[in-house]
Amino acid sequence: MRRATIIAAAGFLLLVVVSAVFAPTVARYDPVAQDVERRLERPGRAHLFGTDGFGRDVFSRVVHGARASLTVGFGAVALAGIIGVAVGLTTAYAGGLADLIVQRAVDVLLGFPFLVLALIVIVALSPSVGSLTLAIGVGLAPQIARVARSAALPIVEEQYVAAARACGAGPLYTVFFHILPNAAPPIVAQLTGYFGAAVAAEAALSFLGLGVPPPFPSWGRMLQEGTRAYFEAAPWVTLLPGLVLSLTVMSCAILGDTIRDATQREFALSPLQATDR
């Protein structure tokens, strides 16, 4: 059952990514083209997911909306990963007062809800894919910094790190060529889960009207439009995009847990780690 769940999660994510990349081929209709004569049609052969209040094909909007949601998710996790990993690894290596000051700053940022940090950034900028990516990336960076530091702390004490220092290796070389490769597995596992969180955050901010500007589709904006005007008369306008969003986030969480469990077993069975310690 566990293996089947993992395969299903990976397959669904692959399907979403491929559909987003080849959206013009997968989707038959223009996602922004309106046809008021066919507004609020139920799902059927002509329109697989039905149509919304403007006669736009919901399936086409879900597929094209995946582009915006996944682009923001990938970009935000990449940005947060670069910032968070760099801060976490360097402070773990430096230790002392520098580590204490940076970690207290991280604690302060973690005291704010993630979406509040993202809102502070995006309100200062005009809503766009770029500003949304920056806002979510900044919101995730403190969490990733904490994960990276926790992964690096035991590695800093390893003999091969001390040997690199004794051989004259500089701090940056030691951090990125000795500590990072060994701390990478748990960090990658967390980044996979955070990708799902970034996609969910994009949907939440778009739902609040702070995401991708209309008429371009995104999953969050589709939820907003359907919930506000058509939920009782045409529930498919809201439920189907919401289902795709939920399955995407759940699949990311499942794959993140799988990668984390695999890396924990690998470290537990690694003869190199056992020898070094």
JOBELBEL-V280200 format. One record per helix or strand. SS is the DSSP state (A for helix, B for strand). FROM is the first residue (numbers start at 1). TO is the last residue. If there is no record, write none. Layout:
SS,FROM,TO  SS,FROM,TO
//
This chain:
A,2,21  A,23,26  A,36,38  B,51,51  B,57,57  A,58,94  A,96,110  A,114,123  A,129,156  A,159,166  A,171,207  A,219,229  A,236,269  A,271,276
//
